[in-house]
């Protein structure tokens, strides 16, 4: 059962009680990410996430790590383009300890100057590690090709020159501006009573900053081609088409299209490029939804000598798809696959915490699995084919990392 508590200061707490498990997962969702940055402070959302683990007024970084190890718990965090999440998974008997630890990190991190300088080196190594993974950074290059100078084009990790100039004052100012109660959702899922909300509210009733209202600048899709030369064994290709925002009425149609195009082993791209022609080991597509935009991405990696053939095959596959539409079998199977993924993706307290937290933060509403299944069932083949034409009958962006 889902319990909600909307605090007077704007903080939202969502709790899903699952009495059949022994774990509890707690997530703090903050509606800020690389999209809220400028070219001068790109990477600060992700860097701030790192600094929350580097010590509080009463705990060192080692104390925090040992405290979670002592209760057999797990703690981690991640940053995206539009939100940041800090989460911990513990046995149900240790939930009070976990929420106190998270609260201490959230409100009393010191952002120590010595730790800050050390963490700059850590993040710079993270950026360099990503540079050694061309099949990852080609997706950052595609964002740049698709969104130009808009903040959605910025890499989440930031850039070396911006990271090196961060100061403690900048971090505190950014936290004060964006980590406001109305920008935060605390999501809990597991073997926990609804009364635990009171403990959460008590621990997170320490804000000293006021709520903020963000003005988002809607991005314009700019289909250009960007290429980087790099010493790699393969050419890494990304193609991007303008997708749909997270709340668009046709979002399920586009998810169905993505499944058929490149979302599974039976998809058209996988079957044609890998199984039939042997042009690539890795080929897939996925759709990213933002508040006011979306991007459908196709990725494939191949030897440089096969690159032109690969690009032609992708475009031929798309052209055939648009011309003929979905087959009845593809349409029915993709719907069932989508419903199966929804159900199977909620097998753990972590996934349920994530689903509830993201729904509250980004949509402000929750739909049951039955409601979602019914919504998927109501998607028509005609509307799906309409979206297929809408997406692929436009120009696309291209990112290429090539030897």
N, C-alpha and C positions, 0 to 999 in steps of 0.2 A: 504494500500500500504506500502511496506517495503522500507525504505530509509537507506542507509549505508554511513558511513563516516569513512575512514581509515586515522587517523591523522598521521602527519609526524613522531611523536615520537613512533608510533606503537600502540597507543590506538585505539580501535575500538568502534564505536558508531552505534547501530542498533535501528532504530525507526519505529514502525508500527503505522500508523495513522488510528484510528477507530472513525470516526466522529459521530457514532450513540450512543456513550456512554458519560457519564459525568465524568468518572474517568480517572486517569493516574497512571500507575504503573512504577516505575523506579527501575531497579536492577543493582547493581555493581557486576559483576562476576569476581572472581579472580581464576586463575588456580593454586591453591595450596590447599592441604588438608593433611590428615594424611599420605598419601602415600609419601609425601615429607619430612617426619620426620625421626628421628633416635630413637633408643630405649632410648636414654638419654633425648630427648626433646619431646617424644610422648605426644600429647595433646596440643601442642603450637599453632597449627592452630586454634583450637576451642577456646582456651583461648584468643588468640589475637582478635578473633571475639567479645568476651565479652567485651574486654577492649576498643573497639571503641565506646562503649556506655557510658563510664565512665567519660566523660568530655573532653573539648577542651580548647584552650587558652582563649576563650571568653565565653564558656558555661560550666556550671556544668552538671553532669548527670541529675539532676532534670530539669535544663533549657531545655535540649534536649527533655526529655519526655513531658514537658509542651508545648514546641513549636509545637510538632506534635499534641498534644491534642487540642491546640488552633485552629488548622485548620481542626480538625475532621479527621486527617490522621492516618495511621497505619504504624509502622516501625518495622522491625524484621530482623533476619539473620539466616543462618544455615551453617554448615560445613559438608562436605562429605569427602570421601576418596581422591577425585581428584580435588575438587573445593570448594570455599567458596562464599556465596552470601549475599549481604546486599540489602534490598529492602524496598521501601516505596510506599504506595498507598494513593493517595489524590484526592480531587476534581480537575477538570481541572483548576479551577481558582487559585489553590495554587501550581501549578507545579514549579514555579520559587522559591518559598520558600523552597519546598522540595529538590530541587537540590542543593540549597545553604547550607541547613542543612547537607545533605549527604556529600557534598564536605568538609565542615568544620570538620565533624567527620573523614573523610578519610585522610585528610592532616594535621590536627592540633590537633589530640588527644594527650594528654600529657602523658598518661600512668602513672598517679600520683602514687607514692609509697604507699600512704595510701589506695587509691582505689584498687591498685593491691593486697595488702594483704587481703582486704575484699573480693575481687572477687575470690581469691583462695578458701576461705571458701564456697563461692556460688557454684563454680564448683565442689568442693569436695562433697557438698550436692547433686548436680546433679548426680554425680557418684554413691553415696549411694542410691539415689532414683532409679536409673537404676538397682542397685543390688537387689532392692525389686521387680523388674519386670522380673522374670526369662524367660518369653516368649520373652523378648527383648534381654537380654544379651546372650541367647543361640546362637543368630546369630553372636555375636562377637566371641564366642567360636568356631563356625563353620569356621569363617575366619581364626582363628589361626590354626585349624585342616587342612585347605585347603592350606594355604600359608606359613606355618612354620615360619621362621625368616624374611621373606620378609615384607616390610613396609605395604603391603596390609592386613597383619594380625593384624596390630595395631588397638586398639579401638580408635574411633574418639575422645571420651572424654578424652583419656589419662588415666594415672594411678595415684593413690594418691601420690606415691613417686616422680614422675616426676613433677606433678603440684606444689608440695610444694617447689620445688627448682627453679622455674622460677624467673628471675630477669628482671628489666626494660630494662637493656642493651640487654638481650637475645631477648626480644620482638621487640625492635627497630632493632636489627640486622636481625631477621627473616623477618620483614616487608620490610626492605631495600633490602633484597636478593630476595624476592619472589613477592612483590607487585610492579612489574615493568610494564611500559606501555604495552609492548608486551604480558603480561600475563593477561591483563584486558580487559573486554568487558562491555560496559554500554548499557543496553537494556531498551528501553522505549516503552510502548504500551498504547494507549488510545486516548482520544480526544485532540490531539496535532498536531500542524503544523510541517512540516519538518524543518522549520527555527529554531525550538527549539534546534536542533543539535548544532547551533552556541553558544547558552547559555551553553549547556553541555560542549562543548569544552573549552569555556572560564573558566568555573568553575574547570575543570579537567586538566588544563594546568599548573600544579604546581609541577610536578615530579622533584626531584633532584637526582634520582638514574638512573642508566643505565639499558638497557634491558639485560635480562639474557637468557641463553639457558640451558635447563634442559636435563640431560642424564638419561633416565629411564632404570632401571634394570628390565628386563622382569621376572615376577614371574614363578616359577615352581609349578604346582599343585601337592600337596603332600597328597594323600588320607590316612589320619590316623584317629583314633578314640580318642576323648577326652571326659572325663566325670568329672563332678563336683557334689559332694553331697551337698545338700542344703535343709533347712527346707521348703519344699513346699508341697502343696496338690497334685500336679500333677507331672508327669515326662514330661519334655519338650525336644522334639527330633527334631534335624535338620539333614538333609542328603544333601550333596552337590556333584554335578557333575560338571566337567569342562564345562563351557559354551563357548560363543563366544565374541570376542572383539566388540566394539561399531560400527566399520566400516566393519565388516565381511559381505561378500556378501550373506551369508545364515541367516542373523540375523532375517529376517521376518519369515523364516521357523521355527526357534527356538521359536520365540514369539508365533506362532501358536501352536507348540507342548506344550508349557507351558500352554496356554489357555485350551487345551484339557486335560492335565494332572491334573492341580490343580489351574487354574486361575479364575474359576468361580463356581457358585452353580451347574452348570450342568456338571462340570468336573468329570473325572473318580475317582480321589481320594476323592472328596467331596461325590459323590454318593455312593461309595463303603464303605468308612470308617465311614462317619457320617450317611447317610441316610439308608444304608442297614444293617450295623453292629452296629451302635451306639457306636463306640469306642472313638469318640472324638467330642468335640464341635467345636474346631477350627482346621481346616486342610486346607492347601493351598500350592501353589508353586509360585515362582517368579524368574525372571532372572535378574541378575545384570551385566551390561556391563562396562568394563573399557577400557582404551586406547589399551591395548595389551592382555587382558584376559577377562574371564567372569565366572560367577558362577551361576548355576541353583540350587536353594534351595527349599527343601521340608520341611515344618514344620507341626508338630502335637503335641498336648498336651493330655495326658490321665492319668488315674490312674496307679500307679506303677504295679498293678496286671494285667493290660492289655497291658503292654509295649511290651512284646515279640510278642503277637498277632498283635499289631499295626505294628511293624517292619516287620513281615512276610507278612501282608496284603499289605503294601506299596510295598515291593519287588515283590509280586505276581502280583500286579496291573501293575507295570512297565514291568515285564516280558511278560505279556499278551499284553501290549501296543506295545512293541518292536516286538513281534512275529507276531502280526496281523496287525500292522500299524494303521493309522487313517482310520476311515470309511469315506465314501463320505459325509455323513451328518455332521460329526465332522469337516471335512476339510472346507466345504462351510460355515458352521455356524461360525467357528472360524475366517475366513477371514472377514465376515461381522461384527463380534463383534469387531475385530481389527480396522476396518475402522470407526465403530461407536464410539469407544473409542477415536480415534484421533479427530473426529469432536466434540464430546461432551466435550472433555477435553479442548477445546479452547473457552469456553463460557464466560470467564472473561478476563479482561486486565491483571490480575496477571498470568494466565496460558499462555497467548500469550507472555508476557514479558519473562517468564521462558523458553518457547520453543525457542524463538529467541536467547536469551542469551546463552543457553546451546549449541544450534546448532553452533553458531559462535565460542564459546570458544573451544568446543571439536571437531567439525567437520570442521569448517571454511567454511561451505556452508549451503544453505537453499533450501529446496524443498517445493514446494507448496503442498497443500492437494490433488490436482488432480494428481500431480506426485507421491505422496506417495500411493494414492489409486490404481493408475495404476501399481506401483511396487508390491503392495500386490496382485493384480489380476494376475500378471504374475508368482507368486510363484506356482510351480507345486506340485502335490501330491507326485510324485516320488522323487523330491529333498527333500521334507519334511520328507519322510520316510527314506531317506538316512541320514539326519541329526539326526533323531531319533536313528538310529543304532550307528552313530558316537558318540553321547553323552552318551548313556546308556550302551553301551557294554564296558565300562571301569570301573575301580575301583572308589569308592566314599568315601568321607570323612563323618564322623559322629560326631556330638556334642550332648551331653546329659547332662541335668541338672535334677538330680533325688533325691527324698527324701531318 
